[in-house]
């Protein structure tokens, strides 16, 4: 069996999971998340323990087994505790600000970049003197949060020489030395 797929998922207090017409819906204190489930996968709920089972040992069923278990685990964790992503803008003159879910970036281009964040995501920006500007996003849906974070990062990816760009908090970048001194 799949090592990930065979692990049971314990449902915290206040989280309910229901399967209707091939769509799994998880509800909890942080919100509601839904995910389409392949018709071959079997979802069993016994009290507060959820298990994912596969019908056969075919290669496709093995790969779907671990995938859906991980997706369901992220759904349950999202609706009970929520997911959080913090990104920082490293570079002289880089700024970020928001009005509600409309975020404005100043990243050294000739224009400002405006991004409308989906309403499911709670976004806050912070600019402190002596520190890099940060953008913090919280959401129950980990997939949506990851997509938006990747989109923001794509505006100005971190470069390997000076490390300027948009990076995740505590991300370690591989740095390059640059040009060597003049040849003798």
C-alpha distance (Angstrom), angle and dihedral (degrees) to the residues before:
residue distance angle dihedral
X1 . . .
X2 3.75 . .
X3 3.81 110.4 .
X4 3.79 90.9 -141.4
X5 3.81 95.7 38.6
X6 3.79 97.1 52.9
X7 3.82 95.2 55.0
X8 3.82 112.0 102.1
X9 3.80 121.0 -127.6
X10 3.81 116.6 -133.0
X11 3.79 113.0 -146.2
X12 3.83 112.6 -137.0
X13 3.79 120.7 -133.5
X14 3.80 111.5 -77.3
X15 3.82 95.4 26.4
X16 3.80 119.7 112.9
X17 3.81 126.7 -173.7
X18 3.80 124.8 -162.4
X19 3.81 132.2 177.4
X20 3.83 117.0 -151.0
X21 3.83 124.7 167.8
X22 3.81 94.0 -20.5
X23 3.83 95.0 -48.5
X24 3.79 119.6 111.9
X25 3.81 114.4 -151.7
X26 3.81 122.2 -165.8
X27 3.82 118.5 -166.6
X28 3.76 126.2 -171.8
X29 3.79 145.1 139.1
X30 3.84 93.3 -70.2
X31 3.81 96.1 50.4
X32 3.77 143.3 -84.2
X33 3.82 129.3 -60.2
X34 3.81 128.9 -176.2
X35 3.80 132.0 -164.1
X36 3.80 131.7 -176.7
X37 3.82 110.7 -122.5
X38 3.82 124.4 -152.1
X39 3.81 110.4 -106.9
X40 3.84 92.9 -123.1
X41 3.82 95.2 58.2
X42 3.80 116.6 91.0
X43 3.81 119.8 -145.8
X44 3.82 116.4 -162.2
X45 3.81 124.6 -172.5
X46 3.83 118.2 -165.7
X47 3.80 108.7 178.3
X48 3.79 104.8 -60.5
X49 3.84 96.9 -13.5
X50 3.81 122.4 90.7
X51 3.82 122.3 -167.3
X52 3.79 131.9 -174.1
X53 3.82 117.9 -145.5
X54 3.80 132.2 -174.9
X55 3.82 125.9 -144.9
X56 3.83 98.1 -136.2
X57 3.80 143.9 4.2
X58 3.79 95.4 -108.0
X59 3.79 116.6 137.0
X60 3.80 92.8 -110.3
X61 3.81 93.9 50.4
X62 3.80 91.3 47.8
X63 3.80 92.0 53.6
X64 3.81 93.3 45.1
X65 3.81 91.5 48.8
X66 3.80 96.0 64.7
X67 3.81 92.9 35.7
X68 3.80 96.2 56.5
X69 3.79 93.2 41.9
X70 3.84 89.4 54.8
X71 3.81 92.6 45.5
X72 3.82 92.0 49.9
X73 3.81 91.6 46.6
X74 3.84 89.9 52.9
X75 3.81 89.9 48.5
X76 3.81 92.5 52.0
X77 3.81 92.5 45.7
X78 3.80 90.3 47.7
X79 3.80 97.3 52.3
X80 3.82 92.6 43.9
X81 3.83 103.6 39.7
X82 3.82 105.8 1.3
X83 3.80 130.1 -133.6
X84 3.79 125.0 -96.2
X85 3.82 133.4 -162.4
X86 3.81 124.3 -172.3
X87 3.81 119.9 -167.1
X88 3.78 127.2 -177.9
X89 3.80 129.9 -154.9
X90 3.80 111.4 -134.6
X91 3.79 115.4 -167.1
X92 3.78 142.2 78.1
X93 3.80 110.8 -78.2
X94 3.80 95.6 7.4
X95 3.81 110.2 142.4
X96 3.80 138.4 173.2
X97 3.79 131.0 -168.8
X98 3.78 136.3 164.0
X99 3.78 140.9 -155.0
X100 3.78 104.5 -163.5
X101 3.80 106.6 -51.5
X102 3.82 95.7 -19.7
X103 3.81 107.8 99.8
X104 3.82 123.2 -165.6
X105 3.81 120.4 -157.2
X106 3.81 127.9 -165.6
X107 3.82 104.7 -166.1
X108 3.80 106.1 159.5
X109 3.79 96.1 -83.0
X110 3.81 122.6 124.5
X111 3.82 88.7 -103.8
X112 3.79 140.2 38.0
X113 3.79 118.9 -104.9
X114 3.80 116.3 -132.0
X115 3.82 119.2 -163.0
X116 3.79 126.9 -174.9
X117 3.82 107.2 -145.1
X118 3.86 115.5 -150.2
X119 3.80 113.9 -98.7
X120 3.84 92.6 -116.8
X121 3.82 90.2 67.8
X122 3.80 121.7 78.1
X123 3.81 108.3 -147.3
X124 3.81 130.2 -168.3
X125 3.79 129.4 175.9
X126 3.78 127.4 -156.9
X127 3.80 132.1 -168.8
X128 3.81 116.5 -175.3
X129 3.78 125.5 178.2
X130 3.80 111.2 -100.6
X131 3.82 93.6 14.6
X132 3.78 133.8 86.7
X133 3.84 117.0 -98.1
X134 3.81 111.4 -100.4
X135 3.78 135.3 -157.9
X136 3.82 118.0 -155.8
X137 3.80 121.7 -164.3
X138 3.81 127.3 -173.1
X139 3.80 127.0 -172.6
X140 3.81 142.4 149.0
X141 3.84 92.2 -130.4
X142 3.81 109.7 75.0
X143 3.82 94.2 -171.0
X144 3.80 93.6 54.4
X145 3.80 91.6 44.6
X146 3.81 91.3 51.7
X147 3.81 92.4 48.6
X148 3.81 92.8 52.0
X149 3.82 92.1 45.1
X150 3.83 90.4 51.3
X151 3.82 90.5 48.9
X152 3.82 91.0 52.0
X153 3.81 91.4 47.4
X154 3.82 90.2 51.3
X155 3.83 90.4 64.0
X156 3.83 90.1 72.6
X157 3.80 116.5 -1.8
X158 3.82 116.3 -156.5
X159 3.79 110.9 -94.4
X160 3.82 119.9 -140.3
X161 3.83 99.9 -128.2
X162 3.82 106.0 55.9
X163 3.81 98.2 6.1
X164 3.81 93.4 -123.5
X165 3.79 118.5 156.4
X166 3.79 141.4 62.6
X167 3.79 113.2 -44.9
X168 3.77 138.0 169.1
X169 3.78 118.0 -102.0
X170 3.83 112.2 -88.4
X171 3.83 91.1 8.8
X172 3.79 113.7 151.7
X173 3.79 113.3 -141.1
X174 3.77 124.6 -156.0
X175 3.79 105.1 -122.0
X176 3.80 127.2 -153.9
X177 3.81 125.8 -146.9
X178 3.79 97.7 -130.0
X179 3.77 125.3 -149.3
X180 3.78 116.7 -8.3
X181 3.80 120.9 -125.7
X182 3.80 120.6 -81.4
X183 3.79 115.2 -64.2
X184 3.80 119.1 -109.6
